[in-house]
Amino acid sequence: MTKVHVVLRKEDIDEMALADRKVAVVFDVLLATSSITAVLSAGARSVIPVRNAEEAKEIAFRLPEGSYELVGEYEGRTIAGFHPPAPLFLQTVCPGKTVVLSTTNGTVGIRRSQAARAVYAASLLNSPAVSEHICRLHQEETIIVICSGSSGRFCLEDFYGAGYFVHCLIEQGINAAELSDSATAAWLFYRQYSDEGKAKEVLSASRVGRWMTAYGLEKEIDYINRHGALSAVPKLELGPFGPELRDMASTKATKEGVSP
């Protein structure tokens, strides 16, 4: 039976354990995995998650001119020459492009998870779609839900996102008895704040949420808080320039001859 565990910070990832038939699902609700979900839903070709700005620039140098957008922040500040990783804004500039994304936490968490059998990026926007995909295709593997955290610190919004994802897994038929204590704690926390009004309170009360509100980014929080609004399923696959996230929902629709 499928077991589910929640890791509270990217620094706690056990890469050797991930390599043993595990599926990793990475959360960085504010902002990286929400941005990844949004740009792929808006028609970006793919997202290349990198560890830092230098790696992003090296990859961009190898990409055809005009085919990509550099997006990134470090410790909350937009990297010079990059777009900010704000989902609402990015949807206007990224359709048809490869997005090279560098963030302090989310993209680092994704790259640290590479040893897993499969790696997905999830958010409040797409947890139902990702959970359905995983329950359909990974019925025997253990699911490791990874909260990226913030520079080694626990993040309230990632824990809430993990709880929502666990809830979606249970709705897909996962037995609650197969949850680890950390997965159960996240699920119980989510259930206390399950409607979007209460969820907004959680996101806004978090350290990053308070910072976003102070800088006039409340509309981004509102966008990110739309539970299950998007159907993108970002999965990490090996591309010509390294690991890149592609939308499995779009790929499936294309194969079936249906417009995504």
C-alpha positions in Angstrom: 0.0 0.0 0.0 1.1 3.6 -0.7 2.7 5.3 2.3 2.9 9.1 2.7 5.5 11.1 4.6 6.0 14.9 4.9 9.5 16.4 5.2 9.4 19.8 6.9 12.5 21.5 5.3 14.5 20.9 2.1 17.6 20.6 4.4 16.0 17.4 5.8 15.9 15.6 2.5 17.5 12.2 2.6 18.8 11.7 -0.9 19.7 8.0 -0.4 16.3 7.3 1.0 14.6 9.1 -1.9 16.4 6.8 -4.3 14.6 3.7 -2.9 11.3 3.7 -4.8 10.1 7.1 -3.6 8.1 9.8 -5.4 8.9 13.3 -4.3 6.3 16.1 -4.4 7.9 19.5 -3.6 6.1 22.5 -2.2 7.2 26.2 -2.1 3.7 27.8 -2.0 5.1 31.3 -1.7 6.3 31.4 -4.5 8.3 28.9 -6.6 6.0 25.9 -7.1 2.9 28.2 -7.5 4.8 30.1 -10.2 5.8 26.9 -11.9 2.2 25.7 -11.9 1.0 29.1 -13.2 3.5 29.5 -16.1 3.0 25.9 -17.3 -0.7 26.4 -17.2 -0.3 29.6 -19.2 1.6 27.8 -22.0 5.3 28.0 -21.0 7.3 25.3 -22.9 9.0 24.1 -19.7 10.7 25.4 -16.5 14.3 24.7 -15.8 14.9 24.9 -12.0 18.4 25.9 -11.1 20.3 26.2 -7.8 21.5 29.8 -8.2 21.7 32.8 -10.6 25.1 31.7 -12.0 23.7 28.4 -13.2 20.7 30.2 -14.7 22.9 32.5 -16.7 25.0 29.6 -17.9 21.9 27.8 -19.2 20.5 30.9 -20.7 23.7 31.4 -22.7 23.1 28.1 -24.4 19.5 28.7 -25.2 18.4 30.3 -28.5 17.9 34.0 -28.2 14.3 35.0 -27.6 13.3 31.5 -26.5 13.6 31.9 -22.8 12.8 34.1 -19.8 15.1 34.4 -16.7 13.1 34.4 -13.5 14.4 34.5 -10.0 15.0 35.8 -6.5 17.5 35.4 -3.8 16.5 35.9 -0.2 13.3 37.6 -1.4 14.9 40.1 -3.7 14.5 39.9 -7.5 17.9 39.0 -9.1 19.2 41.8 -11.3 18.2 41.2 -14.9 15.6 38.6 -14.0 11.8 38.7 -13.8 10.3 38.4 -10.3 8.8 34.9 -9.6 5.3 36.3 -9.3 2.6 34.0 -10.9 0.2 36.7 -12.0 2.9 38.7 -13.7 4.7 35.7 -15.2 1.6 34.5 -17.1 1.9 37.6 -19.3 5.5 37.0 -20.4 6.1 33.3 -20.4 3.7 31.6 -22.9 5.7 29.6 -25.5 9.0 30.3 -23.6 11.4 28.2 -21.6 11.5 29.6 -18.1 14.9 29.4 -16.3 14.0 29.7 -12.7 16.3 30.4 -9.7 14.9 30.7 -6.2 16.3 30.6 -2.7 14.2 27.6 -1.6 11.8 25.9 -4.1 14.1 25.3 -7.0 16.9 24.1 -4.6 14.4 21.7 -3.0 13.4 20.3 -6.4 17.0 19.8 -7.4 17.8 18.1 -4.1 15.0 15.7 -4.8 16.4 14.4 -8.1 17.3 11.0 -6.7 13.6 10.1 -6.3 12.0 7.8 -8.9 9.8 10.8 -9.9 9.8 14.4 -8.8 6.7 16.7 -9.1 6.1 20.3 -8.2 2.8 21.1 -6.4 0.9 24.0 -4.9 -2.6 24.9 -3.7 -3.4 25.6 -7.4 -2.8 22.1 -8.7 -2.7 19.6 -5.7 -5.9 17.7 -6.9 -4.4 17.2 -10.4 -1.0 16.1 -9.1 -2.5 13.7 -6.5 -4.7 12.1 -9.2 -1.8 11.7 -11.5 0.4 10.1 -8.8 -2.3 7.8 -7.5 -2.9 6.6 -11.1 0.8 6.1 -12.1 2.7 5.4 -8.8 0.5 2.9 -6.9 3.4 1.1 -5.3 5.9 3.8 -4.4 6.1 5.8 -1.1 5.1 9.4 -1.5 7.5 12.0 0.1 5.9 15.5 0.4 8.7 18.0 0.7 8.2 21.5 2.3 11.0 23.6 0.9 11.0 25.9 3.9 12.9 29.2 4.0 16.7 29.1 4.3 16.6 26.3 6.8 13.5 27.5 8.6 10.0 25.8 8.8 7.4 27.6 6.6 3.7 27.7 7.7 2.4 28.0 4.1 4.4 24.9 2.8 3.1 22.9 5.8 -0.5 23.9 4.9 0.1 23.1 1.2 1.4 19.6 2.2 -1.7 19.1 4.4 -3.9 20.0 1.4 -2.0 17.6 -0.8 -2.4 14.8 1.8 -6.1 15.5 1.9 -6.2 15.2 -1.9 -4.4 11.9 -1.7 -7.0 10.6 0.8 -9.8 11.7 -1.5 -8.1 9.6 -4.2 -8.3 6.6 -2.0 -5.0 6.6 0.0 -5.6 5.0 3.4 -5.1 7.5 6.3 -3.5 4.7 8.3 -0.6 4.8 5.9 0.3 8.4 6.8 3.4 9.1 8.9 3.0 11.3 12.0 4.3 14.4 10.0 1.8 13.7 7.2 -1.0 13.3 9.7 -0.1 16.5 11.4 -0.1 18.4 8.1 -3.5 16.9 7.2 -5.0 17.8 10.6 -3.7 21.3 10.3 -5.2 21.7 6.8 -8.6 20.5 8.0 -8.7 23.3 10.6 -8.3 25.9 7.8 -9.7 24.1 4.8 -11.9 26.8 3.2 -10.1 29.4 1.1 -11.1 32.3 3.5 -9.3 30.6 6.4 -6.4 29.5 4.1 -5.9 33.2 3.2 -5.4 33.8 6.9 -2.7 31.1 7.0 -0.9 32.4 4.0 -1.1 36.0 5.1 0.0 35.2 8.6 3.2 33.4 7.5 6.5 35.2 7.4 6.7 35.3 3.6 3.0 36.2 3.4 3.5 39.2 5.7 6.4 40.4 3.6 4.3 40.0 0.4 1.4 42.0 1.9 3.8 44.7 3.0 5.1 45.1 -0.5 1.7 45.2 -2.1 1.6 41.7 -3.4 -1.7 40.6 -1.8 -3.3 39.9 -5.3 -0.5 37.3 -5.8 -1.5 35.6 -2.6 -5.2 35.6 -3.6 -4.2 34.0 -6.9 -2.0 31.4 -5.3 -4.8 30.6 -2.8 -7.2 29.3 -5.5 -7.4 25.6 -4.4 -7.4 23.2 -7.3 -7.9 25.9 -9.9 -5.3 24.6 -12.4 -4.7 21.2 -13.9 -1.0 21.4 -14.7 1.1 18.4 -13.4 4.8 19.6 -13.4 7.2 16.6 -13.5 11.0 16.8 -13.5 12.5 15.2 -16.6 15.9 15.2 -18.2 16.0 17.8 -21.0 18.7 18.9 -23.4 20.0 21.5 -20.9 19.5 19.5 -17.7 16.5 18.7 -15.5 13.4 20.6 -16.5 9.8 20.6 -15.4 7.2 19.7 -18.0 3.4 19.6 -17.8 2.3 16.0 -17.9 -1.4 17.0 -18.2 -0.6 19.0 -21.4 1.6 16.1 -22.7 -1.2 13.6 -22.1 -3.8 15.8 -23.8 -1.5 16.3 -26.8 -1.0 12.6 -27.2 -4.7 12.0 -27.1 -5.3 14.7 -29.7 -7.1 17.0 -27.2 -6.3 20.7 -26.7 -4.9 21.1 -23.2 
